[in-house]
Amino acid sequence: MSNKITKVLTNNIKFNNVNITDRFFGYYQNLIINEVIPYQWKVLNDELEDVVKSSAIKNFKIAAKEAKGNFYGFVFQDSDVYKWLEAVAYSLHLKQNKELEKCADEVIELIGRAQQDDGYLHTYFIIERPDMKFKDLWECHELYCAGHFFEAATAYYNATGKVKVIEIAKKLADCIYNNFGYEDGKIKGYDGHEEVELGLMALYSVTKEERYLHLAKFFIDERGQSPHFFEVEWEARGKTSYWSGWKQCESPNASKEFISFIGAEYNQTHKPVRKQDEAVGHAVRVVYMLCGMIDVAKESGDDSLLEACQKLWDNIVNKKMYITGAIGSTHVGEAFTGNYDLPNDSLYGETCASIGLAMAAKRMLNTEINSKYSDIIEKEIYNGIISGIAMDGKSFFYVNPLEVYPKNHTNPVLEQVKIERQKWYPCACCPPNISRFLLNIGDYIYSTNNDTVYIHQYIANNSNFNIGDSYISLEIDCDLLKSQEIRIKLNFSDLSDNKVALRLPSWSKGYLINISDDKAKCRVIDGYIYLDNISQKKIVIDLTLKAELILMKADRRVRYDAGKAAITYGPIVYCAEEIDNGSMLYNLFIKDSKSFKREPFMHKDLELFKVTINGYKEIDDDDSLYHENNVQLENKEIILVPYHYWGNRGLGEMQVWVRVK
């Protein structure tokens, strides 16, 4: 029986082939290019007095012996620089900026000077503990940081063609290859935080060095095997740990206590990855692991690994994902909890986790063309990801709740939930992650195989790329949030047997399609409208989708949402805010969705849409804590705004799920 993948495999059209012209995403891309990247550069250099100290650039200078001092920040501080650099790469493709490119080149040179002769690169260990390199992988993120550098290096090379960054990346990858593997004398282990696997696959995509593919596969295959690697390495380093200040544990049952303390589920080492069928532990680690697994499965044709990916995917999106795309229900371990355990006020919903799920969805889509994956990408890009950045680009959410009551935030259970976006974080993984993702949104629109171009997202753009032996120029003209009328212009270089597949979103209650080529034929398969028998080089497709206001109900097993509805229109999830509806939003009821108004409003230069819907507000004049049920209802128009927009007009309550009468 073959172990090879038999599904249709596709490849994404990369960002450097796509020019975004979309009103909505163009706003965010311009914001990041003009405001966010310069702002984050100042933060990384500690140039802003009222912002949490970073010292990320200084750490590299100290490691390169160009400055004096001690390492500052979290042990993974290097990755903030790498994600910023990746965002710069996409920025330079979108908008030429010689000054920014010179700055990025200087950062790359600095990274190269900090790199050790053997290729090792991690500023904490270079500065503070060179004797402990690769000896505390459970805690210290050496390979995690390397993975982010590989992603940044690949992006910068693709954007500029400059090889210096790839040379540094290869030197680091070879250092890792020389230290990890099954051979005698090598470390038979892996990092506590997955990322190096997908980073190695990114580096492999441009170098085609087989050892990087083999190394990524090694890390995936070895994860969760027995004996437990983190226990083995802990014993080997003398039962010390980074978080304890390298103090030795003296307990006679130390080994068992160590594993019990960290919990193997936290970093997905409780069983081999092919046997994992439920998402457990740290949510970002799960989806980054999933990305690496999919990349390796697709490249090596490993069906059993892909089946494991499918099981994890299904568990996440069918039992552990919020309606906004957020994942990770608890701040304890920034982790998943049980199936259908989806509290709205105390959830974690880390921005990085939503980004990671979108990254995984893109990869799953490349192994199976099905709109269930592209629908999740759409959910994330309009809701779970962009909620993480303010519309001025100067503040960010790490945690993305679906319900906020500022008066209750003296409760320590809600300590992690910020009621307004923060200028920066001591652990600042999310802000530069948002930047790199949104500037790379072009990577999520198309994919191709030998004869078909697949259109996954309706984001206005123009692009040029190859499809098999043909060349195609393609333009999408749409404004999905304003109307659902989409015009697609295609120009093929020749009349090969080319096909086009258009996603039919799950929210669309039907569609109309008009094709300038009257010989082309349509059929719908797995949520995609396939057009074949194309007889003209130039064709125009007019696609009209049908969005409606929908009162979404949660599965009956989600106890937090019983008797409530979330309001959606097209891909947008809506929420109520105190500034529009007054306080005590939990006393609101939706009456019906039949009569509603959807109206535009402006924030800065961006047109958004609010929804006004008929409802009630609970009135109770009895102020005693408990009393007979003598509640009255008064008519009230409830105003709802896009979830991603909340918190941009000041402090106040916010609620996604509203009671239904």
Secondary structure in CASP SS format (residue, H / E / C, confidence):
PFRMAT SS
TARGET T0000
AUTHOR 0000-0000-0000
METHOD secondary structure of the structure
MODEL  1
M C 1.00
S C 1.00
N C 1.00
K C 1.00
I C 1.00
T C 1.00
K C 1.00
V C 1.00
L C 1.00
T C 1.00
N E 1.00
N E 1.00
I C 1.00
K C 1.00
F H 1.00
N H 1.00
N H 1.00
V E 1.00
N E 1.00
I E 1.00
T C 1.00
D C 1.00
R H 1.00
F H 1.00
F H 1.00
G H 1.00
Y H 1.00
Y H 1.00
Q H 1.00
N H 1.00
L H 1.00
I H 1.00
I H 1.00
N H 1.00
E H 1.00
V H 1.00
I H 1.00
P H 1.00
Y H 1.00
Q H 1.00
W H 1.00
K H 1.00
V H 1.00
L H 1.00
N C 1.00
D C 1.00
E C 1.00
L C 1.00
E C 1.00
D C 1.00
V C 1.00
V C 1.00
K C 1.00
S C 1.00
S C 1.00
A H 1.00
I H 1.00
K H 1.00
N H 1.00
F H 1.00
K H 1.00
I H 1.00
A H 1.00
A C 1.00
K C 1.00
E C 1.00
A C 1.00
K C 1.00
G C 1.00
N C 1.00
F C 1.00
Y C 1.00
G C 1.00
F C 1.00
V C 1.00
F C 1.00
Q C 1.00
D H 1.00
S H 1.00
D H 1.00
V H 1.00
Y H 1.00
K H 1.00
W H 1.00
L H 1.00
E H 1.00
A H 1.00
V H 1.00
A H 1.00
Y H 1.00
S H 1.00
L H 1.00
H H 1.00
L H 1.00
K C 1.00
Q C 1.00
N C 1.00
K H 1.00
E H 1.00
L H 1.00
E H 1.00
K H 1.00
C H 1.00
A H 1.00
D H 1.00
E H 1.00
V H 1.00
I H 1.00
E H 1.00
L H 1.00
I H 1.00
G H 1.00
R H 1.00
A H 1.00
Q C 1.00
Q C 1.00
D C 1.00
D C 1.00
G C 1.00
Y C 1.00
L C 1.00
H C 1.00
T H 1.00
Y H 1.00
F H 1.00
I H 1.00
I H 1.00
E C 1.00
R C 1.00
P H 1.00
D H 1.00
M H 1.00
K C 1.00
F C 1.00
K C 1.00
D C 1.00
L H 1.00
W H 1.00
E H 1.00
C H 1.00
H C 1.00
E H 1.00
L H 1.00
Y H 1.00
C H 1.00
A H 1.00
G H 1.00
H H 1.00
F H 1.00
F H 1.00
E H 1.00
A H 1.00
A H 1.00
T H 1.00
A H 1.00
Y H 1.00
Y H 1.00
N H 1.00
A H 1.00
T H 1.00
G C 1.00
K C 1.00
V C 1.00
K H 1.00
V H 1.00
I H 1.00
E H 1.00
I H 1.00
A H 1.00
K H 1.00
K H 1.00
L H 1.00
A H 1.00
D H 1.00
C H 1.00
I H 1.00
Y H 1.00
N H 1.00
N H 1.00
F E 1.00
G C 1.00
Y C 1.00
E C 1.00
D C 1.00
G C 1.00
K C 1.00
I E 1.00
K C 1.00
G C 1.00
Y C 1.00
D C 1.00
G C 1.00
H C 1.00
E C 1.00
E C 1.00
V H 1.00
E H 1.00
L H 1.00
G H 1.00
L H 1.00
M H 1.00
A H 1.00
L H 1.00
Y H 1.00
S H 1.00
V H 1.00
T H 1.00
K C 1.00
E C 1.00
E H 1.00
R H 1.00
Y H 1.00
L H 1.00
H H 1.00
L H 1.00
A H 1.00
K H 1.00
F H 1.00
F H 1.00
I H 1.00
D H 1.00
E H 1.00
R C 1.00
G C 1.00
Q C 1.00
S C 1.00
P C 1.00
H C 1.00
F H 1.00
F H 1.00
E H 1.00
V H 1.00
E H 1.00
W H 1.00
E H 1.00
A H 1.00
R C 1.00
G C 1.00
K C 1.00
T E 1.00
S C 1.00
Y H 1.00
W H 1.00
S H 1.00
G C 1.00
W C 1.00
K C 1.00
Q E 1.00
C C 1.00
E C 1.00
S C 1.00
P C 1.00
N C 1.00
A H 1.00
S H 1.00
K H 1.00
E H 1.00
F H 1.00
I H 1.00
S H 1.00
F H 1.00
I H 1.00
G C 1.00
A C 1.00
E C 1.00
Y C 1.00
N C 1.00
Q C 1.00
T C 1.00
H C 1.00
K C 1.00
P C 1.00
V H 1.00
R H 1.00
K H 1.00
Q C 1.00
D C 1.00
E C 1.00
A C 1.00
V C 1.00
G C 1.00
H E 1.00
A H 1.00
V H 1.00
R H 1.00
V H 1.00
V H 1.00
Y H 1.00
M H 1.00
L H 1.00
C H 1.00
G H 1.00
M H 1.00
I H 1.00
D H 1.00
V H 1.00
A H 1.00
K H 1.00
E H 1.00
S H 1.00
G C 1.00
D C 1.00
D H 1.00
S H 1.00
L H 1.00
L H 1.00
E H 1.00
A H 1.00
C H 1.00
Q H 1.00
K H 1.00
L H 1.00
W H 1.00
D H 1.00
N H 1.00
I H 1.00
V H 1.00
N H 1.00
K H 1.00
K C 1.00
M E 1.00
Y C 1.00
I C 1.00
T C 1.00
G C 1.00
A C 1.00
I E 1.00
G C 1.00
S C 1.00
T E 1.00
H C 1.00
V C 1.00
G C 1.00
E C 1.00
A E 1.00
F C 1.00
T C 1.00
G C 1.00
N C 1.00
Y C 1.00
D C 1.00
L C 1.00
P C 1.00
N C 1.00
D C 1.00
S C 1.00
L C 1.00
Y C 1.00
G C 1.00
E C 1.00
T H 1.00
C H 1.00
A H 1.00
S H 1.00
I H 1.00
G H 1.00
L H 1.00
A H 1.00
M H 1.00
A H 1.00
A H 1.00
K H 1.00
R H 1.00
M H 1.00
L H 1.00
N C 1.00
T C 1.00
E C 1.00
I C 1.00
N C 1.00
S H 1.00
K H 1.00
Y H 1.00
S H 1.00
D H 1.00
I H 1.00
I H 1.00
E H 1.00
K H 1.00
E H 1.00
I H 1.00
Y H 1.00
N H 1.00
G H 1.00
I C 1.00
I H 1.00
S H 1.00
G H 1.00
I E 1.00
A C 1.00
M C 1.00
D C 1.00
G C 1.00
K C 1.00
S C 1.00
F E 1.00
F C 1.00
Y C 1.00
V C 1.00
N C 1.00
P C 1.00
L C 1.00
E E 1.00
V E 1.00
Y C 1.00
P H 1.00
K H 1.00
N H 1.00
H C 1.00
T C 1.00
N C 1.00
P H 1.00
V H 1.00
L H 1.00
E C 1.00
Q C 1.00
V C 1.00
K C 1.00
I C 1.00
E C 1.00
R C 1.00
Q E 1.00
K C 1.00
W C 1.00
Y C 1.00
P C 1.00
C C 1.00
A C 1.00
C C 1.00
C H 1.00
P H 1.00
P H 1.00
N H 1.00
I H 1.00
S H 1.00
R H 1.00
F H 1.00
L H 1.00
L H 1.00
N C 1.00
I H 1.00
G H 1.00
D H 1.00
Y H 1.00
I C 1.00
Y E 1.00
S E 1.00
T E 1.00
N C 1.00
N C 1.00
D C 1.00
T E 1.00
V E 1.00
Y E 1.00
I E 1.00
H C 1.00
Q C 1.00
Y C 1.00
I C 1.00
A C 1.00
N E 1.00
N E 1.00
S E 1.00
N E 1.00
F E 1.00
N E 1.00
I E 1.00
G C 1.00
D C 1.00
S E 1.00
Y E 1.00
I E 1.00
S E 1.00
L E 1.00
E E 1.00
I E 1.00
D E 1.00
C C 1.00
D C 1.00
L C 1.00
L C 1.00
K C 1.00
S C 1.00
Q C 1.00
E E 1.00
I E 1.00
R E 1.00
I E 1.00
K E 1.00
L E 1.00
N E 1.00
F E 1.00
S C 1.00
D C 1.00
L C 1.00
S C 1.00
D C 1.00
N C 1.00
K E 1.00
V E 1.00
A E 1.00
L E 1.00
R E 1.00
L C 1.00
P C 1.00
S C 1.00
W C 1.00
S C 1.00
K C 1.00
G C 1.00
Y E 1.00
L E 1.00
I E 1.00
N E 1.00
I E 1.00
S C 1.00
D C 1.00
D C 1.00
K C 1.00
A C 1.00
K E 1.00
C E 1.00
R E 1.00
V E 1.00
I E 1.00
D C 1.00
G C 1.00
Y E 1.00
I E 1.00
Y E 1.00
L E 1.00
D E 1.00
N C 1.00
I C 1.00
S C 1.00
Q C 1.00
K C 1.00
K E 1.00
I E 1.00
V E 1.00
I E 1.00
D E 1.00
L E 1.00
T E 1.00
L E 1.00
K C 1.00
A C 1.00
E C 1.00
L E 1.00
I E 1.00
L E 1.00
M E 1.00
K C 1.00
A C 1.00
D C 1.00
R C 1.00
R C 1.00
V C 1.00
R H 1.00
Y H 1.00
D H 1.00
A C 1.00
G C 1.00
K E 1.00
A E 1.00
A E 1.00
I E 1.00
T E 1.00
Y E 1.00
G C 1.00
P C 1.00
I E 1.00
V E 1.00
Y E 1.00
C E 1.00
A E 1.00
E E 1.00
E H 1.00
I H 1.00
D H 1.00
N H 1.00
G C 1.00
S C 1.00
M C 1.00
L H 1.00
Y H 1.00
N H 1.00
L E 1.00
F E 1.00
I E 1.00
K C 1.00
D C 1.00
S C 1.00
K C 1.00
S C 1.00
F E 1.00
K E 1.00
R E 1.00
E E 1.00
P E 1.00
F E 1.00
M E 1.00
H E 1.00
K C 1.00
D C 1.00
L E 1.00
E E 1.00
L E 1.00
F E 1.00
K E 1.00
V E 1.00
T E 1.00
I E 1.00
N E 1.00
G E 1.00
Y E 1.00
K E 1.00
E E 1.00
I E 1.00
D C 1.00
D C 1.00
D C 1.00
D C 1.00
S C 1.00
L C 1.00
Y C 1.00
H C 1.00
E C 1.00
N C 1.00
N C 1.00
V C 1.00
Q E 1.00
L E 1.00
E E 1.00
N E 1.00
K E 1.00
E E 1.00
I E 1.00
I E 1.00
L E 1.00
V E 1.00
P E 1.00
Y H 1.00
H H 1.00
Y H 1.00
W C 1.00
G C 1.00
N C 1.00
R C 1.00
G C 1.00
L C 1.00
G C 1.00
E C 1.00
M E 1.00
Q E 1.00
V C 1.00
W C 1.00
V E 1.00
R E 1.00
V E 1.00
K C 1.00
END
